Amino acid sequence: MSGRHYQSFLNNSLAIRQEIQRFESVHPSIYAIYDLIELIPDAAVGQQIRDHVVCIEGMKTKCAEM
């Protein structure tokens, strides 16, 4: 592997590790939001909020449907 390709690999690997750390750090709060959504009496509003939380989590296919 050339030096440039190796550096690109290291950069990608670092970016992936950072994204995993970011996700793991916010995940408890995301679960707490889902728990709170369950308490919303208006199911339609709850679903809209849930859809937005899914977008925040990074599931872009779901966001495109909104």
C-alpha positions as CSV (number, residue, x, y, z in Angstrom):
1,M,0.0,0.0,0.0
2,S,1.5,3.4,-1.0
3,G,2.0,6.1,1.6
4,R,-0.9,8.1,0.3
5,H,-3.3,5.2,0.3
6,Y,-2.1,4.2,3.8
7,Q,-2.7,7.8,5.1
8,S,-6.2,7.7,3.5
9,F,-6.9,4.4,5.2
10,L,-5.8,5.8,8.5
11,N,-7.9,8.9,8.1
12,N,-11.0,6.8,7.2
13,S,-10.3,4.5,10.1
14,L,-10.1,7.5,12.5
15,A,-13.3,9.0,11.1
16,I,-15.1,5.7,11.6
17,R,-13.9,5.4,15.2
18,Q,-14.9,8.9,16.0
19,E,-18.4,8.4,14.6
20,I,-18.7,5.2,16.7
21,Q,-17.7,7.2,19.8
22,R,-20.1,10.0,19.0
23,F,-23.0,7.6,18.5
24,E,-22.2,5.7,21.7
25,S,-22.1,8.9,23.6
26,V,-25.5,10.1,22.5
27,H,-27.2,6.7,22.4
28,P,-28.4,6.8,26.0
29,S,-30.1,10.2,25.4
30,I,-31.7,8.9,22.3
31,Y,-33.2,5.9,24.2
32,A,-34.5,8.4,26.8
33,I,-36.2,10.4,24.1
34,Y,-37.9,7.3,22.8
35,D,-39.1,6.5,26.3
36,L,-40.5,10.1,26.6
37,I,-42.2,9.8,23.2
38,E,-44.2,6.8,24.5
39,L,-45.7,9.2,27.1
40,I,-47.1,11.6,24.5
41,P,-50.9,11.0,24.3
42,D,-51.2,12.2,20.7
43,A,-50.0,9.2,18.6
44,A,-49.5,11.3,15.4
45,V,-47.3,13.9,17.2
46,G,-45.4,11.1,18.8
47,Q,-44.8,9.5,15.5
48,Q,-43.6,12.8,13.9
49,I,-41.1,13.3,16.8
50,R,-40.0,9.7,16.5
51,D,-39.4,10.2,12.7
52,H,-37.2,13.2,13.5
53,V,-35.2,11.3,16.1
54,V,-34.6,8.6,13.5
55,C,-33.2,11.3,11.2
56,I,-31.0,12.6,14.0
57,E,-29.7,9.1,14.5
58,G,-28.5,9.1,10.9
59,M,-30.9,6.8,9.1
60,K,-31.1,8.9,5.9
61,T,-33.5,6.7,4.0
62,K,-36.2,7.4,6.7
63,C,-35.5,11.1,6.4
64,A,-36.1,11.1,2.7
65,E,-39.6,10.0,3.3
66,M,-40.5,12.9,5.5
